[in-house]
């Protein structure tokens, strides 16, 4: 029903063979258009605007199964040409930015059942949406923001988000998205504008000056993969999937209302009708540059959905956005720079102070050493002077004494001379008298010789005294020379000490002046720092006030919405029943409605079967053994879709499809294959004959093994659904218990995932009901197999913790266990009487209340315990 005219950028929508309507768009893409071309036309202009500092949005809208997730979120791990807009946009951004000065961070969220959940941190659910009352900007406090490093890191994060996103198998799509996915890319680019007035601080290194204003460009890119609108009769949604479809259609309807109001320039835009429209408030009629991709199906069978999608795109083209650059002064960076500068100057001043102090200490040490040396020199000089003076006195005294002795000897010599003269005269006289007497002459000769000897001795002594006096005078002259040298050395030391004192005073004055100048600079910087810190404090206070105000408003809105939607959610979740089972639990009205739905879709299912008969089911099953992982995944999804139809199940089993599925379940390590294979086996397990084949071929054991290895909630949901269907046949209860099926159900409870727990409760209810029926008919006796595996304790611990639909299955399972008299003792020990009394009065289901009353009234042990 669709004819594309890409060259004219037109689309022709045929109503019938003779009537059609044409629509003009900005661009038309055929089914052969490459991912690269779609990115360059649709997303690249928006990404370039975001790099320039503007906000941007790229969004995909259309019917379920028309390729939105492929266009936007395809990772292209095997073939890079298959990459979608998300990967290509982040690759473009990373190649255009410098991660040294700029930053790129992402948040990946999903809107599931009108609850904002974090795909990168699955434990974060029900994240609030906060709107700035002044700017109208939308934020999501509490959502994880991960700073990305490279393209490999991007692919890892997107893979984590894809794994945590809710998806299901429908007739329209084997991997139908059950939530709206929103990838938020936060960009921050640094930009400096220098003012005319700058402050120069001399330093050895460069620093950011207080006169520089660090500016940042903050922008945000939203890439939105909307869940597809669907009709229940076409998608074949059942149970919990009906609830998901209802919330998807409601949020898309709210988005359509907002687009209509904006296109018609209405004064009121109903953005608060849905969390989706609140999150996309800036994308339509706001300040973001937005590109919208609408995807359609060409089949005439989907004419109404295609027409609705095309009209949505036409109305969206009339919406006008006013883009705005978001440029801010980075006060935090400025504060850090100033703080770093102050710290640097402080450390520099401390270093200079330590250096000056060290120099001062060294000078003081040298001065002290000089003073000590001078004092020692003075003391030594004074001692030497005293010693020299003493020696001088001694020498003078010795000289005096020698002079006295010399004078005495001279006096004696004079006396001797006089004596000699006298003797000579006497001799002369005696010579004259020689004649007188010979004897007298002889006596005089002897006397003369004696006196001559004495005179010779006295002359020698006189010479010796003179020589000693001369040597003493020479020694005295040497001592006087040493004394004069010591006095000149002492004078030199005193002059040197005075020079050192003058140099020390000059250095002290210079150091003091430098310290004063540094202290003045530091005080100036500290004042500037305090001023900026005050501004930051006031700004932070304003931000905190606004945040607290927003939180109070958001809490009030959540309270009002919760009170409004609690009843709706509780009522809608009662529709989340079990997957069809020959002997399972289910409402008669629901089963009747399902039967009517089957009759309505009988012709369409026949058409699908004919198509696959032409392709050849053996060819499809042969692809399950392909060595290429992608081929295996697609083949499993096709088989799972076929297995959803009763008419195809017998053919799949006959052609060996069940054996191939069980082999894949045992050998493959891929989570997607596990999930799709478990879903296909769950569909086949709806048939009683297929249940026997599955059990005899070890299917329960393989399912239990997958449950123990995987941590993917969607895979666990499929596995739990398959085991729950097998629980609906009492013939296989013992084998199911032996293969670990019951323990696997209880083990999957640890995930805490609502959908998984719902399937666990349904399986236990199926098991207990079938077992109760067989015991009441007399075909079996003894204690329940469920009690042996600890199910009763689990029921008592969790009977009131879950939503109404899950709680109803748990109550039914417990009431059926209570019908068996052999279980009475275990029920009484675990406190089950109180639980039976509560169910008989408070349960929302008549069948549960009646079963509880029947057990209490018919069992003597219970009646005795009550009394």
Secondary structure, DSSP 4 states (H G I P E B T S, - for coil): -EEEETTTTEEEEESSSS-EEEEE-S----TT--HHHHIIIIIHHHHHHHHTT--EEEEEEEBTTSSHHHHHH---SS-GGG--HHHHHHHHHHHHS-TTT-EEEEEEEEEETTEEEESSSTT--S---EE-TTT--EE-TT---EE--SHHHHHHHHHHHHHHS-EE--SS-TTEE-SEEEEEEEEEEEEEEE-S-------SS----TTEEEEEEEEEEEEEEPPPB--HHHH---THHHHHHHHHHHHHHHHHHHHHHHHTT-S---GGG-HHHHHTTTTSSSSSEEEEEEE----GGGHHHHHHHHHHHHHHTT--------EEE-HHHHHHHHHHHHHHHHHHHHHHHHHHHHHHHHHHHHHHHHHHHHHHHHHHHHHHHHHHHHHHHHHHHHHHHHHHHHHHHHHHHHHHHHHHHHHHHHHHHHHHTTTT-HHHHHHHHHHHHHHHHHHHHHHHHHHHHHHHHHHHHHHHHHHHHHHHHHHHHHHHHHHHHHHHHHHHHHHHHHHHHHHHHHHHHHHHHHHHHHHHHHHHHHHHHHHHHHHHHHHHHHHHHHHHHHHHHHHHHHHHHTT--PPP-TT----HHHHHHHHHHHHHTHHHHHHHHHHHHHH-HHHHHHGGG-SSHHHHHHHHHHHHHHHTSHHHHHHHHHTTHHHHHHHHHHH---HHHHHHHHHHHHHHTTSHHHHHHHHHTTHHHHHHHHHHH---HHHHHHHHHHHHHHTT-GGGHHHHHHTTHHHHHHHHGGG--HHHHHHHHHHHHHHHHHHHHHHHTTS--SS-HHHHTTHHHHHHHHTTSS-HHHHHHHHHHHHHHHT-GGGHHHHHHTTHHHHHHHHHHH-S-HHHHHHHHHHHHH-HHHHHHH-
